[in-house]
Amino acid sequence: MATILPFGAIRPNPNYIDQLIQCKAQAESVAGKGLLPLKQLLETPARIRPETQEGQEAAYSWINATLNALFMNDQLIKEPEPRIFIYEVSNPSHSQTGVWALTSLVDMPSIKTHELTFPDSVRRLRNYREHTGLEGSPVLLTYTPDAAVNRLIQHVKASETHTTMGNSQGIHRLWKITDIALQKQLTEAFERIGTIYLADGHHRVESAMQLLPRYNTLSSLYMATDQLQFQPYDRIVVPYRPISKSIFLQQLAGDFEISKNWDNLPVRPERSRHFGLFIENTWYHLIFRGTARQTDAALVQEKIFAPLFGITDSQNDPRLTCTGGQQAMAELLAFAALNPGAVCFTLCPLTAEQLMDASDRGENLPPKSTWIDPKVPYGLLLYRHT
């Protein structure tokens, strides 16, 4: 189950939203319009390196002052009453709809997770949350489709007004639930859902849990599994020393069937246990010979990275890089062009069923195992803990 709560959302003034929100759905540039996007105003200053105590204190002070100035200038507006929202993102190929609310962190231990985290990323997010109280985007939670929740979502979309931003490349819509009785029905419907899974936001959840009981809620977007879009998450290894391709292929042959891709075009696997290998400007197919219940990300770690490269700590080993999302292949090829000794592996995207199975079994997948859309634009709805 999940306890969802309404929240006093902070929203961009519609007159400034094209400047303050930066997302893929915007084709036009915001340059020269007078304001930077909220992500640059409220998050980027905390990322300045090298990281020093004095620098971080100055960054958080600047962020808080900037937030207050945005309120003073009516560029940001806070909703007068706590609300739950319905969020929809659509583009020419598909549409995704979910429920945006707060999650009680008291429930978080019962929400199933599946992915390891990077300790340094958790530390930085914890510091940001502690010193600003801000959440600029929600974590993504998922559940098997629920008829009651679906009916309530459709009722809200039919009965409440919505706000829209975007263009022909994509549209973001928000419905604010003003009907208190309807909000209560939705809350009760989520209380009846048996199992909730964390799809995206493991670092934010872990950092938030470290600040209990001071902050006891988390901005969350709930989407049923049939609404999610799973994207590739590929791996690149840059060995400390050059490796012999022939020896490496011999080492792989014990566990994998290996064949060259006849046209030497990039290999994008479409089924589990099938991998693409790019080494010395040549593409190969790798098909795992055995049977295994673990995910492809865990399999490639166990059968290739640990025994053949000595990468036992995928969280911290500098030789391992990941590229994910719709641009995963382009980024992989660009990286390989700059690093001729790199060995690249393309993986089939995880499925919702695999995510839930790994979570149910308590399996901790390597970091960067899942790239799941949607990625909500920073600042579309902000929440500030007080």
N, C-alpha and C positions, 0 to 999 in steps of 0.2 A: 504494500500500500504506500501511498504518498500523501502527506499533508500539504496541500497547496494553499497559499495565502495571498490575498490581494496586496498590492503595494502602491505607495505614492510615487508613481513614475515621474521622472524628469524627462521632458521632451524638448526637442528643438522647436523654437518658434517657426511656424510654416514659412514665414518670410525669409528665414535664413537656412532652411533645411538643405538646400542645394549646395550650400557652402560647408555646413557643419557635418554632414554625413557623406562619407566617401565609400563607395561600393562599386562593384562590377556593373551594377545596373545603370550607372551614370556614364553616359558617353561624353558629355561636355566637361571641359576642364573647369575647376573652380579657381584656377590661378587668376590673381588680379581682382578678385571680387571682395577683398577686404577682410575675410576671415579664413583661418586655417581649419581643416577638419578637426572634430573633437578628439579623434585619436591622437593627432599631433599635439593638440593643446593640453590634453589631460592625461596622456599616457606616455608619449615619447620622451618627455623630459626626465622621467624616472629611469630611462634606459641608457642615459649618458654614461659612457665609460672613458677612463677607468672609474670604477666605483669606489668612491671615498665617502666617509661619514659626512664631511662638510658638503660634498657635492650632492649627496642624497637629501640632506636636510634642506638645502637650497631648492632642490627640485620639488620636493613635496610642498614647501612653502609657496613656490611659484604656482604649482598646480592648484592648490586651495585658493590662492588669490585670484587666479584666472577663472575658476569656477564661480566665485562670488561675483566677479565682474560680468560674467555672462548672464547671471541672474539680474544684476543691477541694470544691465542694458536691454533686458527683455529678450535676449537671444536664446535663453533657456527658460522653460516654464515648468513649474511643478504642478502635477494634477492635484486639485483640491481635496479629493477623496481617494483612498486606496481602492484600486481596481484590479481585476484580472483581465487579460487581453487575449484575443485570438489573433494569431499572426499567420500571414500567408505570403509566400514568395513564389512567383511564377515567372517562367520564361517560355519561349516558343516550344520547348520540348516537354516540359512537365511543370507541375504545380505541387507545392508542399504546404501543409497547414498544421498548426499546432497551437497549444495553449501556453501562454506566457504568464508566469506567476512566480511567487517566492516558494521555495521549499524549506521546510523546517529541517535544520541540521540534526535535530533529534532523530529524524527518520533516516539520516544518511547511512548509518551502519547497516540498515536493512536493504539499502539500494545496492544492487550487485554491480561490481566493477570488474574490469578485465585487463587493465594495462598498467605497467610499471611507469614510474615518473622519474624525472631528473631532479635530484635534490636541490640543485642551485636554482632551477626554475621555480620550484616550490617556495624557496626562501625569498626570492625576489617578489613573487606574487603576494606572499604573506606580508612583506614590508609595505607593498603598495596598498593593500587592503587596510592594514593597520593604520597607516598615516594619512590616507585620503578617505577611507570608507566607501570608495567608489567601486561599482561594478558596471562596466561599460557594455558588456554583452553577456548573454546567459550561457550556462552550461546546457548541454543537450541530453535529455533523458528520454528513454523510449520504453515501449510496452507493447504487448500484442494488441491488435486492434480491438476496441471496445465499442459495442453498439450504442450504449448509453452516452458515452462521451461523444461519439460521432453525431448522434442526434442533437445534442446540446450545441455542438460547434455549428452545425448547419442552422439551427434556430437563431443563434447569435448573428451569423452572417446574413440571415434573412431579415432580422428585426432591428439590428443596431446599425448606426452610420459608421463609416470607416474613413480613415485617412490613407492617402496613397502617395508614394514617391516612386520614381523610376522612369523608364522610357521603353522603347521597343525591344531593348536587350533583356529587360527584366523588370518586374513590378513587385514592390513591397507594400503590403496592406496591413493595417491594424484596426481591429474592432475593439472598442472599449466596452466592457460589460457594465452598463449602468443599472440594470435590473438586479437588485440585491437578491431576490428570490432565485433568479437564474444563476447567479454567482454561487449561491448556497448549493443548488442542485449539482453544479459542476464540481464543487469541492467534495460533496458526498460521493459522486461518481468515482472520483480518483481514490477515495478512501476504500472503495470496493475492489479496486484493481489488485490482483494478487501479487505480481512481481514487477518492479521497476528496475530498469538497467541504465547505467551511465554509458552513454554513447560517446560523448566528447566533453572534455573539461576535467580530466583527472587531476591535472596540476592545480586548477582552481579549487576543486573540492578538497584536496589534501591541505592546501594552504588555508582554506576557510576553517577546516576542522581544528587547525592549530590555534585559532583565535576564539574558540568557545571558552566561556559563555558570553564573552563581550559581544560578538556578532553571532547570531544563532540562526540566520536565514541565508539563502543563496538564490540569486536571480536564475531562473530555470525556464527552459523551453521544452515542453513535453510534446513529442511527436510519436505517433504509432509507427511500428516497424515498416508498415507498407508505405509510409511517407518519406522515408529516408533514402538518400542517394549515396551509395558507397563508391568511392573513387580509389584508383590505384595508390599504393604507397610502396615505392621502390627503394632499393638499397644500392649503395656504392661503397666499395672498399678501396682505399688507397694504401697498398702495402708499404711497409717501411723500406723493403728492398724489392727490386723487380722480381717477378716470378716467371717461371717457364710455363708457357701455355700448354705444351704437350704433357708435362708432368702433372699440371693442375687438372687437365682433362682426364688423365689416367686415374687420379685420386677421386674424381667425381664419379667415374664409371662404376664403382662398386655399389653406389646407391641410386644412380640416375641413368636412364637411357639418354644418350647424347646424339644430336643430329644438327648439322648446319642448316641454317635457314637458306633455302636455295637461292632467293633473290637478295639476300643479305639486308633485307629491310628490318627495321626494329620489330622485335617480338613483343606483342601484348597478350599475355595469357588470358584465356577466357574460361578456364576451369581450374579448380583446385588441384594441387600437386603438379602443375605445369608451370615452369619458370622460363624466363628468357635470360640468356647469358650473353654479355657483350665484353669481349676481351680482344685486344689487339685489332680493333676495327672489324671484328667478325662477330656476327650474331648466331647463337646456337639455341636450340630447344633443349631444355632439361625436363625429363619426366621422372618423377620419383617412382622407384620400383616397388617399394613396400607399401604397407598400410599403416596409417597413423591417424589418430583422432585430433591431434593438435592442429592449430592453424598453420598456414603457409609461412607466416612470419616466424613462428616458433620453430617450424621444421627447418627452415634455411639457417636459423641460428644454431640449431643442434647438429645438423648434418654438414654444414659448410663453414660457417664463421668460426665456431669454437675449435673444431678439429683441424681445419686447414689453414686458418689465419691466426689462431690463438686469441680470437676475440671472445673472451668469456664475460666481459662486462659491457654489454651493449648500451648501457646508460651513459658510460663515460669514456669509452674508447675513441680517441680522436681519428682513428682510421675509418670509422664507419659514419656515413652520411646518408640521409634519407631525402627523397623527393616525392611529393605527394600532390594529389588533386588533378584537375584537368590538365595542368601544365607539367605533370610529373615527367613525361617522356622528353619534352623539350628541355627541361632543366637537367635531366640526366645526360642528354647528349651534349649540352653545352658544358657541363662539368667534365665529361669525359674528354672533350676537345682540349680543355685546359690542363688535363691531367692524364697524359697518354698511358701511364701505368695503371690507371684505375681499372677495377673489375666490377662490372655493373650487373645487377640482377633485377629483372622486372617480375612483379608478382600479380596474381589475380586479386582483384579487390575482395576483401572480406564480405561475407553476407550477413544479414541480420541473424539468420539461424546459427551461424558459426559464432557470432558475438555472444548470443544468449547461451549457447552451449558452453563456451569457454567460461563465461561468468557463472553459470550454474555449477560447473565443476571446480570453481575457485582457481582457475588457471590464470596466472599473471603473464600476460603477453609482453614481449619486448616493447619498449617505448616506440612510438610512431608506427603502431601496427594498423591503425584505422584512420582513414581520412573519410569523414562523413559530412555530407552537405545536408542542410544549409549551414553556411557560415554567416551569422547575422551581422550586419554592419555595426561597427562600434558606435554607440550613442543613439541608436534608434529609440531605445528606451534605457535610460540610465537609472540606477538605484543607488542611493547614498545612505549608508548606515550612520545613525546618529547616536 
